[in-house]
């Protein structure tokens, strides 16, 4: 099977993240960048499938030049090759335009049977891009999967919802998004890290991918952030000294804050 895995480089959750003052978009240069954790699990799932059934894993990433580090991490895990959509005009692209652009890039990869992605990235948490990609491609979507099985002609998944577990199935080609419960990603070995340096990475501009500049970026976004401000610092709390009336004091405080 030939599998495409959608990956994204995101600010490290342990780094301080902020919005840029000029356009209120995420200031990606202000924080350390890593391969999104759930994307690692998507790569792992694709590797397990191809190790069992044969085939090839292609990583597809949309992002600036520094996203190469995330791509190399996926390649060091065992992915075979990558396609990197990188263009300055992509900055500020919203979720629908991202899905349309990724679908164009997927179209440059030959004979794709399955697309696997994380259910949501930690920088935006939109949680809808995989479904949007499926819609653009016209393929079935199996989202929020905690278990995936495929026989080469169809794919089955256990989808976790608030109401319970739903078993879903679709013919291939299809798009699957996975949650953090799908697996435990492998650590890249030294051999894998060295091999990743020689694996092919195709870098595409918007024009090379067949994408119009007006379709992406802040200019093509359906929404716009007009103002932003940093989160205010935490203020000192209320200290209750219990001298026999602590419970009454706490209840009074909660009532004053309209919490009870």
C-alpha positions in Angstrom: 0.0 0.0 0.0 1.1 3.5 -0.7 0.3 5.8 2.2 0.5 9.5 2.5 0.9 10.9 6.0 0.1 14.6 6.7 2.5 16.1 9.2 2.9 19.6 10.6 5.6 21.4 12.5 4.2 23.2 15.5 5.6 25.3 18.4 6.7 23.1 21.3 4.1 23.1 23.9 6.8 23.8 26.5 7.8 27.0 24.7 6.1 30.4 25.2 3.7 31.0 22.3 2.4 34.3 21.2 0.8 36.1 18.3 2.6 38.5 15.9 1.7 42.1 16.4 1.4 43.0 12.7 -1.1 40.4 11.6 -2.1 38.6 14.8 -1.0 35.2 13.3 1.0 32.8 15.3 4.6 33.9 15.7 6.3 30.7 14.8 9.8 32.1 15.0 9.4 33.0 18.7 9.2 29.4 19.9 11.0 26.1 19.5 9.4 24.0 16.8 8.8 20.2 16.8 6.9 17.6 14.8 3.3 17.5 16.2 3.0 14.6 18.6 -0.1 13.1 17.2 1.5 13.3 13.7 4.2 11.0 15.0 1.5 8.5 15.8 0.1 8.9 12.3 3.5 8.1 10.9 3.8 5.1 13.2 0.5 3.8 12.1 1.5 4.1 8.4 4.8 2.3 9.1 3.1 -0.5 10.8 0.7 -1.0 7.9 3.4 -1.0 5.3 5.7 -3.2 7.3 2.9 -5.8 7.4 1.6 -5.4 3.9 4.4 -3.8 1.9 4.3 -0.4 0.2 5.6 3.1 0.7 5.1 5.9 3.1 5.2 9.5 1.8 5.2 12.4 4.2 3.4 15.6 3.1 4.0 18.8 4.9 3.0 22.4 4.4 5.1 25.0 6.1 8.1 27.3 6.1 11.7 26.2 5.4 12.3 25.3 9.0 9.6 22.6 8.7 12.3 20.5 7.1 13.3 19.5 10.6 9.8 17.9 11.2 10.0 16.2 7.9 13.4 14.7 8.7 12.0 13.4 12.0 9.3 11.5 10.2 11.8 10.2 7.7 14.1 9.1 10.5 11.2 7.1 11.9 11.1 5.1 8.7 9.0 7.0 6.1 10.4 6.6 2.6 10.1 10.1 1.1 8.5 13.5 1.5 6.9 16.4 -0.3 7.2 19.8 1.3 4.9 22.6 0.2 6.9 25.7 1.1 6.1 29.3 0.0 6.2 32.6 1.7 2.6 33.3 0.6 1.3 30.4 2.7 1.6 32.4 6.0 -1.7 32.8 7.7 -3.6 30.3 5.6 -6.8 29.1 7.3 -8.1 25.6 7.6 -10.2 25.3 4.4 -7.5 26.7 2.3 -4.9 24.4 4.0 -7.1 21.5 3.1 -7.4 22.5 -0.5 -3.6 23.1 -0.8 -2.8 19.7 0.9 -5.2 18.0 -1.5 -3.3 19.5 -4.5 0.0 18.2 -3.0 -1.5 14.7 -2.4 -2.4 14.8 -6.1 1.3 15.0 -7.0 2.0 11.6 -5.3 1.4 8.6 -7.5 -1.1 5.8 -6.7 -2.1 6.8 -3.2 -4.3 4.3 -1.4 -4.6 5.9 2.1 -4.0 9.2 3.7 -3.4 9.2 7.5 -3.3 12.4 9.6 -3.5 13.4 13.2 -6.9 14.4 14.4 -5.7 17.9 15.3 -2.5 19.9 15.7 -1.5 21.5 19.0 -1.1 24.9 17.6 -4.6 25.5 16.3 -6.7 22.5 17.5 -9.2 23.0 14.6 -9.6 19.3 14.3 -11.3 19.5 10.9 -8.5 19.6 8.3 -8.4 15.8 7.6 -12.2 15.8 7.0 -11.8 18.8 4.8 -9.1 17.1 2.8 -11.3 14.1 2.3 -14.1 16.3 1.1 -11.9 18.0 -1.4 -10.5 14.7 -2.7 -14.0 13.2 -2.8 -12.8 10.2 -0.6 -14.4 8.6 2.4 -13.3 9.9 5.8 -12.8 7.9 9.0 -12.0 10.4 11.7 -10.8 10.3 15.3 -9.7 6.6 15.0 -8.1 4.8 17.9 -7.6 1.6 15.9 -7.1 1.1 12.2 -7.1 -2.1 10.1 -6.9 -2.5 6.3 -6.8 -5.4 3.9 -5.6 -3.4 0.9 -9.0 -2.8 -0.6 -10.9 -1.3 2.4 -10.1 0.2 5.8 -11.8 -0.3 9.2 -11.5 1.9 12.2 -12.7 2.2 15.8 -14.0 5.8 16.2 -14.1 7.1 19.7 -17.0 9.5 20.6 -18.5 10.9 23.7 -21.3 8.3 23.4 -18.9 5.3 23.0 -17.0 3.4 20.3 -18.3 3.4 16.7 -17.0 0.8 14.2 -16.7 2.3 10.7 -15.5 1.0 7.3 -14.9 2.4 3.9 -13.3 1.4 0.6 -10.0 2.7 -0.5 -8.7 5.3 -1.2 -9.7 7.0 2.0 -8.6 9.6 4.6 -8.1 8.5 8.2 -7.4 10.8 11.2 -6.0 9.2 14.4 -6.0 10.1 18.0 -3.3 9.9 20.6 -4.6 6.5 21.6 -3.8 4.8 18.3 -0.2 3.7 19.2 3.1 4.6 20.8 5.5 6.0 18.2 8.9 4.5 17.8 12.1 6.4 18.6 14.3 7.1 15.6 17.4 4.9 15.7 20.9 6.3 14.8 20.7 4.4 11.6 17.3 5.9 10.8 18.6 9.4 11.5 21.5 8.9 9.2 19.4 7.3 6.5 16.9 10.2 6.6 19.5 12.6 5.3 19.6 10.7 2.0 15.9 10.2 1.5 14.3 12.3 -1.2 12.4 15.5 -0.2 10.6 17.3 -3.0 10.1 21.0 -2.3 7.1 22.6 -4.1 6.2 26.2 -4.5 2.6 27.2 -4.9 3.0 27.5 -8.7 4.6 24.0 -8.9 1.7 22.5 -6.9 -0.9 24.3 -9.1 -2.1 26.6 -6.4 -3.0 30.3 -7.0 -1.4 32.7 -4.5 -4.8 34.3 -3.9 -6.2 31.0 -2.6 -4.0 30.9 0.5 -2.5 33.2 3.1 -4.2 35.9 5.1 -5.7 37.4 1.9 -7.5 34.2 1.1 -8.7 33.5 4.7 -12.4 33.5 5.4 -11.8 35.0 8.8 -9.6 37.7 10.2 -8.2 38.5 13.6 -8.5 42.3 14.1 -7.0 42.6 17.5 -5.1 40.4 20.1 -3.6 40.9 23.5 -1.5 38.7 25.7 -3.1 36.8 28.5 -3.1 38.9 31.7 -0.9 37.8 34.5 -2.4 35.8 37.3 -3.5 37.8 40.3 -3.0 36.9 43.9 -5.7 34.5 45.2 -7.7 34.7 48.4 -6.1 33.0 51.4 -8.5 31.5 53.9 -7.1 30.8 57.4 -9.3 28.1 59.0 -10.0 28.9 62.7 -13.2 26.9 62.8 -15.1 28.9 60.1 -13.0 28.0 57.1 -15.9 26.3 55.3 -18.2 29.2 55.8 -15.5 31.6 54.4 -14.9 29.4 51.3 -18.7 29.1 50.7 -19.0 32.9 51.0 -16.2 33.4 48.5 -17.6 31.0 46.0 -21.0 32.6 46.3 -19.5 36.0 45.8 -17.9 34.8 42.6 -21.3 33.3 41.5 -19.7 29.8 41.4 -22.3 28.3 43.6 
